[in-house]
Amino acid sequence: RGIAKAQKGDLDGAISDCDQAIQLNPRLALAYSNRGAAKAQKGDLNGALTNYNQAIEFNSKDANVYKGRGDVKALSGDFDGAIADYEQAIQLDPKHAHAKQLNANHAHAYSSRGHAYYQQENYEKAINDYNEAIRLTPNFANAYRNRANAFKKQGENEKADADFVKAAEVESSR
């Protein structure tokens, strides 16, 4: 129910439902992860980080938790920590996921890690990660746009322009 509330924008309700779930099962990693996501959306990055850490303590095999914690670290300016979490998310193989969903999850982790590299001005590594995100999910407009920005920073304007066009094409076809 907390997930549904968060999707409807009721972040306080989502946090409250996660609190109740944790009271019923204090080792329920998913409740900590979902509460962390809701707190991150509210701008409580420290609270989000605490919850993601707790979720990882109870289930260190969930790639989505590492991805979420990486996002919080990136928002906090801890790009090295974010990169480490995205790498962990990429390494984990959620056996329950369908191949298409697995590709999308991995694509987002690569794209997010690419953004962290971009913030560190390591444009070559950023481009490599955006390439992998696009390989996994060819209609990933943000990956094209982010790769275009990295190309621009490297002075590769023709490649940048081509990626900006491709991002617009992908978005217009939705």
N, CA and C of each residue as an Amber inpcrd file, in Angstrom:
protein
   522
   0.8290000  -1.1920000   0.0000000   0.0000000   0.0000000   0.0000000
   0.8710000   1.2530000   0.0000000   2.0080000   1.1840000   0.6900000
   2.9260000   2.3210000   0.7260000   3.4350000   2.6820000  -0.6600000
   3.7160000   1.6680000  -1.4590000   4.1840000   1.9070000  -2.8340000
   3.1000000   2.6320000  -3.6270000   1.8680000   2.1670000  -3.4940000
   0.7590000   2.8020000  -4.2110000   0.5950000   4.2530000  -3.7770000
   0.7340000   4.5050000  -2.4800000   0.6090000   5.8790000  -1.9940000
   1.7330000   6.7550000  -2.5540000   2.9390000   6.2200000  -2.5920000
   4.0630000   6.9910000  -3.1290000   3.8290000   7.3080000  -4.6010000
   3.3090000   6.3390000  -5.3580000   3.0490000   6.5600000  -6.7780000
   1.9750000   7.6210000  -7.0040000   1.0860000   7.7880000  -6.0390000
   0.0430000   8.8090000  -6.1290000   0.4920000  10.1420000  -5.5540000
   1.7430000  10.1870000  -5.0530000   2.2730000  11.4350000  -4.5190000
   2.0680000  11.6320000  -3.0270000   1.4500000  10.6660000  -2.3560000
   1.2330000  10.7460000  -0.9080000   2.4570000  10.1710000  -0.2010000
   3.5230000  10.9720000  -0.1570000   4.7810000  10.4860000   0.4050000
   4.6960000  10.2830000   1.9160000   3.9820000  11.1590000   2.6060000
   3.8220000  10.9720000   4.0510000   3.0440000   9.6890000   4.3480000
   2.0260000   9.4330000   3.5690000   1.2600000   8.1920000   3.7300000
   2.1100000   6.9780000   3.4230000   2.9430000   7.0800000   2.4070000
   3.8380000   5.9750000   2.0580000   4.8130000   5.6920000   3.1950000
   5.3780000   6.7410000   3.7520000   6.3220000   6.5800000   4.8680000
   5.6110000   5.9570000   6.0670000   4.4060000   6.4120000   6.3400000
   3.6330000   5.8630000   7.4550000   3.3590000   4.3690000   7.2540000
   2.9800000   3.9870000   6.0420000   2.7280000   2.5720000   5.7630000
   4.0100000   1.7430000   5.8870000   5.1250000   2.2910000   5.4510000
   6.4050000   1.5870000   5.6060000   6.7590000   1.4540000   7.0810000
   6.4850000   2.4990000   7.8600000   6.7160000   2.4270000   9.3080000
   5.9220000   1.2680000   9.9130000   4.6640000   1.1390000   9.4990000
   3.8200000   0.0590000  10.0160000   4.3480000  -1.3030000   9.5960000
   4.8010000  -1.4150000   8.3510000   5.3540000  -2.6820000   7.8740000
   6.6120000  -3.0550000   8.6650000   7.4280000  -2.0660000   8.9680000
   8.6550000  -2.3140000   9.7360000   8.3130000  -2.7140000  11.1660000
   7.2560000  -2.1330000  11.7300000   6.8310000  -2.5510000  13.0740000
   6.4110000  -4.0230000  13.0830000   5.7630000  -4.4440000  12.0070000
   5.3340000  -5.8480000  11.9080000   6.5050000  -6.7840000  11.6310000
   7.4760000  -6.3170000  10.8360000   8.6420000  -7.1360000  10.4960000
   9.8620000  -6.2210000  10.4200000  10.5880000  -6.0790000  11.5310000
  11.7180000  -5.1400000  11.5810000  12.8780000  -5.4830000  10.6400000
  12.8460000  -6.6250000  10.0060000  13.9150000  -7.0120000   9.0840000
  13.4520000  -6.9950000   7.6200000  12.3420000  -6.3510000   7.3500000
  11.7680000  -6.3120000   6.0020000  12.5010000  -5.2700000   5.1560000
  13.4740000  -5.7360000   4.3970000  14.3270000  -4.8410000   3.6080000
  13.5190000  -3.9710000   2.6510000  12.4980000  -4.5490000   2.0300000
  11.6980000  -3.8080000   1.0560000  11.0270000  -2.5860000   1.6840000
  10.5930000  -2.7100000   2.9290000   9.9500000  -1.5740000   3.5980000
  10.9630000  -0.4520000   3.8280000  12.1860000  -0.8100000   4.2180000
  13.2210000   0.2110000   4.4060000  13.5630000   0.8790000   3.0740000
  13.6600000   0.0630000   2.0310000  13.9810000   0.5970000   0.7090000
  12.8950000   1.5540000   0.2250000  11.6480000   1.1470000   0.3680000
  10.5370000   1.9990000  -0.0750000  10.4440000   3.2690000   0.7620000
  10.7060000   3.1530000   2.0670000  10.6990000   4.3390000   2.9040000
  11.8560000   5.2580000   2.5070000  13.0040000   4.6630000   2.1560000
  14.1330000   5.4650000   1.6880000  13.7930000   6.2210000   0.4160000
  13.1160000   5.5520000  -0.4980000  12.7290000   6.2070000  -1.7580000
  11.7790000   7.3700000  -1.4960000  10.8090000   7.1600000  -0.6050000
   9.8530000   8.2270000  -0.2910000  10.5590000   9.4020000   0.3870000
  11.4750000   9.0870000   1.2960000  12.2080000  10.1660000   1.9650000
  13.0750000  10.9270000   0.9640000  13.6740000  10.2230000   0.0190000
  14.4770000  10.9000000  -1.0100000  13.6040000  11.8430000  -1.8260000
  12.4080000  11.3870000  -2.1940000  11.4980000  12.2370000  -2.9600000
  11.0780000  13.4690000  -2.1690000  11.0450000  13.3490000  -0.8540000
  10.7010000  14.4960000   0.0010000  11.8970000  15.4100000   0.2290000
  13.0770000  14.9830000  -0.2000000  14.2690000  15.7930000  -0.0090000
  15.0360000  15.4770000   1.2620000  14.6140000  14.4630000   2.0070000
  15.3040000  14.0340000   3.2220000  16.3800000  13.0220000   2.8260000
  17.5160000  13.5380000   2.3290000  18.5550000  12.6560000   1.8090000
  19.2290000  11.8510000   2.9190000  19.4190000  12.4480000   4.0830000
  20.0220000  11.7000000   5.1920000  19.1040000  10.5640000   5.6400000
  17.8200000  10.8590000   5.7510000  16.8540000   9.8210000   6.1140000
  16.7960000   8.7230000   5.0640000  16.8550000   9.1230000   3.8100000
  16.8350000   8.1430000   2.7210000  18.0670000   7.2460000   2.7900000
  19.2170000   7.8540000   2.9870000  20.4580000   7.0840000   3.0620000
  20.4220000   6.0920000   4.2200000  19.9360000   6.5260000   5.3670000
  19.8150000   5.6380000   6.5230000  18.9280000   4.4390000   6.1950000
  17.8200000   4.6830000   5.5240000  16.9030000   3.5970000   5.1770000
  17.4900000   2.6530000   4.1390000  18.1640000   3.2030000   3.1330000
  18.8050000   2.3290000   2.1390000  19.8930000   1.4860000   2.7880000
  20.6570000   2.0680000   3.7070000  21.6840000   1.2980000   4.4080000
  21.0620000   0.1420000   5.1890000  19.9400000   0.4120000   5.8430000
  19.2430000  -0.6280000   6.6000000  18.7280000  -1.7120000   5.6610000
  18.1840000  -1.3200000   4.5190000  17.6840000  -2.3000000   3.5480000
  18.8200000  -3.2010000   3.0710000  19.9790000  -2.6160000   2.8220000
  21.1260000  -3.4000000   2.3630000  21.6030000  -4.3420000   3.4620000
  21.5220000  -3.8920000   4.7170000  21.9220000  -4.7640000   5.8280000
  21.0670000  -6.0350000   5.8490000  19.7880000  -5.9140000   5.5370000
  18.8830000  -7.0540000   5.5810000  18.8090000  -7.8280000   4.2660000
  19.1730000  -7.1770000   3.1460000  19.1670000  -7.8600000   1.8450000
  20.1960000  -7.1880000   0.9490000  21.3730000  -7.7540000   0.9020000
  22.4610000  -7.1580000   0.1230000  22.4650000  -7.6180000  -1.3270000
  21.3980000  -8.2680000  -1.7720000  21.3410000  -8.8100000  -3.1350000
  20.3490000  -8.0790000  -4.0370000  19.7960000  -6.9710000  -3.5720000
  18.7860000  -6.2450000  -4.3380000  19.4310000  -5.0770000  -5.0780000
  19.5520000  -5.2220000  -6.3770000  20.1970000  -4.2000000  -7.2020000
  19.4730000  -2.8560000  -7.1070000  18.1490000  -2.8840000  -6.9860000
  17.3900000  -1.6390000  -6.9420000  17.7210000  -0.8060000  -5.7090000
  18.0610000  -1.4620000  -4.6030000  18.4110000  -0.7280000  -3.3880000
  19.7370000  -0.0010000  -3.5970000  20.6910000  -0.6810000  -4.2210000
  21.9740000  -0.0200000  -4.5080000  21.7810000   1.1330000  -5.4820000
  20.9070000   0.9500000  -6.4610000  20.6200000   2.0210000  -7.4180000
  20.0090000   3.2150000  -6.6880000  19.0400000   2.9540000  -5.8050000
  18.4190000   4.0380000  -5.0480000  19.4060000   4.7570000  -4.1430000
  20.2510000   3.9730000  -3.4640000  21.2390000   4.5990000  -2.5910000
  22.2560000   5.3840000  -3.4210000  22.5960000   4.8570000  -4.5930000
  23.4920000   5.5930000  -5.4840000  22.8980000   6.9250000  -5.9050000
  21.6020000   6.9340000  -6.1860000  20.9330000   8.1840000  -6.5570000
  21.0150000   9.2040000  -5.4260000  20.7980000   8.7340000  -4.1950000
  20.8550000   9.6380000  -3.0380000  22.2760000  10.1730000  -2.8650000
  23.2580000   9.2960000  -3.0120000  24.6470000   9.7490000  -2.8860000
  24.9850000  10.7650000  -3.9710000  24.5180000  10.5270000  -5.1880000
  24.7770000  11.4760000  -6.2760000  24.1350000  12.8270000  -5.9720000
  22.8990000  12.8140000  -5.4840000  22.2270000  14.0650000  -5.1290000
  22.9620000  14.7950000  -4.0090000  23.6370000  14.0360000  -3.1590000
  24.4000000  14.6160000  -2.0470000  25.7870000  15.0720000  -2.4680000
  26.1560000  14.7980000  -3.7330000  27.4760000  15.1940000  -4.2210000
  28.5620000  14.1640000  -3.9710000  28.2020000  12.9860000  -3.4420000
  29.1650000  11.9030000  -3.2070000  29.2110000  11.0280000  -4.4560000
  29.9110000  11.5090000  -5.4780000  29.9170000  10.8030000  -6.7600000
  30.7290000   9.5150000  -6.7030000  31.7980000   9.4750000  -5.9140000
  32.5480000   8.2230000  -5.7680000  31.6720000   7.1570000  -5.1200000
  30.9430000   7.5340000  -4.0750000  30.0370000   6.5960000  -3.4220000
  28.9200000   6.1600000  -4.3530000  28.4010000   7.1020000  -5.1360000
  27.3440000   6.7730000  -6.0970000  27.8570000   5.7840000  -7.1330000
  29.0510000   6.0280000  -7.6510000  29.6210000   5.1270000  -8.6520000
  29.7770000   3.7260000  -8.0800000  30.2480000   3.6200000  -6.8460000
  30.4090000   2.3050000  -6.2120000  29.0600000   1.5950000  -6.0950000
  28.0160000   2.3340000  -5.7190000  26.6940000   1.7100000  -5.6040000
  26.1360000   1.3100000  -6.9670000  26.3250000   2.1490000  -7.9760000
  25.8550000   1.7860000  -9.3120000  26.6020000   0.5530000  -9.8270000
  27.8950000   0.4710000  -9.5350000  28.6570000  -0.7120000  -9.9420000
  28.0950000  -1.9620000  -9.2790000  27.7460000  -1.8530000  -7.9960000
  27.1560000  -2.9950000  -7.2900000  25.8160000  -3.3620000  -7.9180000
  25.0110000  -2.3690000  -8.2530000  23.7120000  -2.6310000  -8.8890000
  23.9010000  -3.3360000 -10.2290000  24.8990000  -2.9220000 -10.9810000
  25.1630000  -3.5360000 -12.2810000  25.6070000  -4.9850000 -12.1080000
  26.4070000  -5.2510000 -11.0730000  26.9310000  -6.6000000 -10.8480000
  25.8580000  -7.5870000 -10.3910000  24.8900000  -7.1060000  -9.6420000
  23.8560000  -8.0000000  -9.1410000  22.9140000  -8.4060000 -10.2690000
  22.5350000  -9.6550000 -10.2600000  21.6670000 -10.1840000 -11.3040000
  20.3650000 -10.6400000 -10.6660000  19.3370000  -9.8040000 -10.6960000
  18.0700000 -10.2200000 -10.0890000  17.4340000 -11.3610000 -10.8840000
  17.5450000 -12.5510000 -10.3640000  17.0970000 -13.7640000 -11.0690000
  15.5950000 -13.7420000 -11.3740000  14.8480000 -12.9970000 -10.5800000
  13.3970000 -12.9830000 -10.7680000  12.9450000 -12.0520000 -11.8880000
  13.8220000 -11.2300000 -12.3890000  13.4190000 -10.2330000 -13.3900000
  13.3720000 -10.8480000 -14.7850000  12.4450000 -10.3830000 -15.5690000
  12.3950000 -10.7650000 -16.9780000  13.5500000 -10.0790000 -17.6970000
  14.0060000 -10.6620000 -18.7820000  15.1650000 -10.1250000 -19.5020000
  14.9590000  -8.6650000 -19.8900000  13.7630000  -8.3130000 -20.3630000
  13.5080000  -6.9330000 -20.7720000  13.6190000  -5.9880000 -19.5830000
  13.0440000  -6.3790000 -18.4380000  13.1220000  -5.5490000 -17.2430000
  14.5530000  -5.4830000 -16.7360000  15.2640000  -6.6040000 -16.7910000
  16.6600000  -6.6240000 -16.3700000  17.4740000  -5.6440000 -17.2060000
  17.2710000  -5.6420000 -18.5180000  17.9790000  -4.6980000 -19.3870000
  17.6600000  -3.2580000 -19.0070000  16.3990000  -2.9600000 -18.7400000
  16.0180000  -1.5920000 -18.3690000  16.6610000  -1.1960000 -17.0480000
  16.6580000  -2.0950000 -16.0610000  17.2890000  -1.7870000 -14.7740000
  18.7810000  -1.5410000 -14.9490000  19.4290000  -2.4000000 -15.7120000
  20.8650000  -2.2380000 -15.9470000  21.1350000  -0.9570000 -16.7400000
  20.2980000  -0.6620000 -17.7050000  20.4790000   0.5520000 -18.4980000
  20.4200000   1.7870000 -17.6070000  19.4840000   1.8050000 -16.6860000
  19.3760000   2.9520000 -15.7790000  20.5790000   3.0400000 -14.8530000
  21.0720000   1.9000000 -14.4000000  22.2640000   1.9160000 -13.5400000
  23.4720000   2.4260000 -14.3220000  23.6260000   1.9780000 -15.5660000
  24.7350000   2.4750000 -16.3890000  24.5820000   3.9760000 -16.6500000
  23.3770000   4.4100000 -16.9800000  23.1570000   5.8190000 -17.2580000
  23.4210000   6.6750000 -16.0210000  22.9790000   6.1880000 -14.8710000
  23.2030000   6.9280000 -13.6240000  24.6860000   6.9870000 -13.2810000
  25.3850000   5.8740000 -13.4760000  26.8220000   5.8910000 -13.2230000
  27.5040000   6.8340000 -14.2100000  27.0280000   6.8240000 -15.4560000
  27.5610000   7.7550000 -16.4440000  27.3810000   9.1940000 -16.0140000
  26.2400000   9.4970000 -15.4270000  25.9960000  10.8630000 -14.9460000
  26.9600000  11.2250000 -13.8180000  27.2370000  10.2660000 -12.9410000
  28.1940000  10.5280000 -11.8580000  29.5860000  10.7830000 -12.4380000
  29.9770000   9.9880000 -13.4270000  31.2610000  10.2430000 -14.0860000
  31.2590000  11.6120000 -14.7630000  30.1400000  11.9610000 -15.3820000
  30.0210000  13.2660000 -16.0350000  30.2350000  14.3810000 -15.0030000
  29.6310000  14.2370000 -13.8340000  29.7820000  15.2480000 -12.7900000
  31.2330000  15.3680000 -12.3300000  31.9880000  14.2770000 -12.4480000
  33.4080000  14.2940000 -12.1020000  34.2750000  14.7390000 -13.2780000
  33.6250000  15.1140000 -14.3710000  34.2880000  15.5420000 -15.6010000
  35.1250000  14.4320000 -16.2380000  34.7280000  13.1950000 -16.0110000
  35.3500000  12.0420000 -16.6520000  34.4360000  11.6480000 -17.8150000
  34.5310000  12.4240000 -18.8750000  33.5780000  12.3080000 -19.9790000
  33.7340000  11.0040000 -20.7530000  34.9410000  10.4810000 -20.8440000
  35.1530000   9.2270000 -21.5700000  34.4130000   8.0730000 -20.8800000
  34.5550000   7.9720000 -19.5560000  33.8360000   6.9180000 -18.8260000
  32.3330000   7.1590000 -18.8940000  31.9280000   8.4130000 -18.8380000
  30.4970000   8.7300000 -18.9460000  29.9590000   8.2460000 -20.2880000
  30.6660000   8.5630000 -21.3510000  30.2240000   8.1400000 -22.6900000
  30.1600000   6.6230000 -22.7840000  31.1480000   5.9310000 -22.2300000
  31.1260000   4.4640000 -22.2550000  29.8940000   3.9180000 -21.5530000
  29.5360000   4.5090000 -20.4120000  28.3450000   4.0390000 -19.7060000
  27.0680000   4.3830000 -20.4650000  27.0000000   5.5680000 -21.0630000
  25.8260000   5.9040000 -21.8670000  25.7180000   4.9730000 -23.0720000
  26.8540000   4.6030000 -23.6590000  26.8410000   3.6400000 -24.7710000
  26.2050000   2.3260000 -24.3330000  26.5980000   1.8550000 -23.1550000
  26.0560000   0.5870000 -22.6590000  24.5680000   0.7160000 -22.3440000
  24.1600000   1.8300000 -21.7760000  22.7390000   2.0490000 -21.4980000
  21.9290000   2.0190000 -22.7920000  22.4510000   2.6370000 -23.8320000
  21.7640000   2.6700000 -25.1250000  21.7640000   1.2830000 -25.7650000
  22.8480000   0.5430000 -25.6030000  22.8910000  -0.8210000 -26.1400000
  21.8070000  -1.6820000 -25.4970000  21.6310000  -1.5380000 -24.1900000
  20.6490000  -2.3400000 -23.4670000  19.2200000  -1.8920000 -23.7410000
  19.0280000  -0.5790000 -23.8940000  17.6940000  -0.0070000 -24.1150000
  17.8100000   1.0560000 -25.2040000  17.6870000   0.6400000 -26.4730000
  17.9450000   1.5620000 -27.5940000  17.0540000   2.7980000 -27.6480000
  15.9140000   2.7810000 -26.9920000  15.0160000   3.9470000 -27.0180000
  15.0750000   4.7200000 -25.7000000  16.2630000   4.8790000 -25.1540000
  16.4910000   5.5510000 -23.8770000  16.9160000   6.9850000 -24.1710000
  15.9220000   7.8660000 -24.3000000  16.1700000   9.2450000 -24.7340000
  17.1500000   9.9770000 -23.8190000  17.0150000   9.8100000 -22.5020000
  17.9100000  10.5180000 -21.5840000  19.3630000  10.0900000 -21.7720000
  19.5940000   8.8330000 -22.0860000  20.9670000   8.3700000 -22.3110000
  21.5560000   9.0500000 -23.5480000  20.7560000   9.2010000 -24.5980000
  21.2380000   9.9190000 -25.7900000  21.5440000  11.3760000 -25.4550000
  20.6320000  12.0060000 -24.7130000  20.8090000  13.4160000 -24.3700000
  22.0430000  13.6040000 -23.4690000  22.1980000  12.7130000 -22.4950000
  23.3530000  12.8210000 -21.6070000  24.6610000  12.5500000 -22.3410000
  24.6300000  11.5830000 -23.2520000  25.8330000  11.3100000 -24.0430000
  26.1500000  12.5060000 -24.9300000  25.1230000  13.1520000 -25.4550000
  25.3360000  14.3540000 -26.2720000  26.0430000  15.4350000 -25.4680000
  25.6150000  15.6180000 -24.2220000  26.2620000  16.6250000 -23.3720000
  27.7230000  16.2840000 -23.1170000  28.0090000  15.0020000 -22.9230000
  29.4060000  14.5770000 -22.7150000  30.2180000  14.7970000 -23.9890000
  29.6280000  14.4750000 -25.1390000  30.3230000  14.7320000 -26.4040000
  30.6190000  16.2240000 -26.5550000  29.6440000  17.0680000 -26.2140000
  29.8450000  18.5200000 -26.2920000  31.0430000  18.9460000 -25.4510000
  31.1260000  18.4120000 -24.2390000  32.2290000  18.7670000 -23.3470000
  33.5740000  18.3550000 -23.9340000  33.5780000  17.3260000 -24.7670000
  34.8120000  16.8730000 -25.4080000  35.0560000  17.5620000 -26.7440000
  34.1480000  18.4580000 -27.1350000  34.3100000  19.1730000 -28.3970000
  33.8850000  18.3700000 -29.6090000  33.1780000  17.2720000 -29.3960000
  32.7040000  16.4340000 -30.5040000  31.2730000  16.8500000 -30.8490000
  31.1720000  18.0130000 -31.4810000  29.8700000  18.6320000 -31.7140000
  28.9890000  17.8620000 -32.6900000  29.5730000  17.2400000 -33.7030000
  28.7530000  16.4820000 -34.6520000  28.1020000  15.2840000 -33.9690000
  28.8700000  14.5720000 -33.1510000  28.2940000  13.4410000 -32.4120000
  27.2380000  13.9350000 -31.4350000  27.4980000  15.0510000 -30.7920000
  26.5390000  15.6220000 -29.8450000  25.2370000  15.9660000 -30.5620000
  25.3450000  16.6410000 -31.6910000  24.1490000  17.0310000 -32.4330000
  23.3420000  15.8050000 -32.8630000  24.0380000  14.7550000 -33.3220000
  23.3520000  13.5230000 -33.7380000  22.5960000  12.9020000 -32.5600000
  23.2100000  12.9220000 -31.3840000  22.5360000  12.3570000 -30.2120000
  21.3560000  13.2140000 -29.7660000  21.4750000  14.5320000 -29.8550000
  20.3410000  15.3920000 -29.5110000  19.1660000  15.1150000 -30.4400000
  19.4590000  14.9250000 -31.7270000  18.4090000  14.6100000 -32.7040000
  17.7760000  13.2610000 -32.3720000  18.6080000  12.2640000 -32.0680000
  18.0940000  10.9310000 -31.7540000  17.2180000  10.9750000 -30.4980000
  17.6360000  11.7180000 -29.4870000  16.8250000  11.8380000 -28.2600000
  15.4560000  12.4320000 -28.5830000  15.4240000  13.4480000 -29.4320000
  14.1530000  14.0720000 -29.8150000  13.2870000  13.1050000 -30.6160000
  13.9030000  12.3150000 -31.4900000  13.1590000  11.3190000 -32.2590000
  12.5250000  10.2750000 -31.3480000  13.3100000   9.8080000 -30.3910000
  12.8030000   8.7970000 -29.4630000  11.6400000   9.3500000 -28.6640000
  11.7690000  10.5710000 -28.1790000  10.6910000  11.1730000 -27.3950000
   9.4520000  11.4270000 -28.2170000   9.6090000  11.8190000 -29.4650000
   8.4450000  12.1170000 -30.3060000   7.7130000  10.8410000 -30.7530000
   8.4070000   9.6880000 -30.6870000   7.7640000   8.4470000 -31.1030000
   6.9760000   7.7960000 -29.9790000   6.9910000   8.3940000 -28.7960000
   6.2330000   7.8130000 -27.6560000   4.7960000   8.1920000 -27.6960000
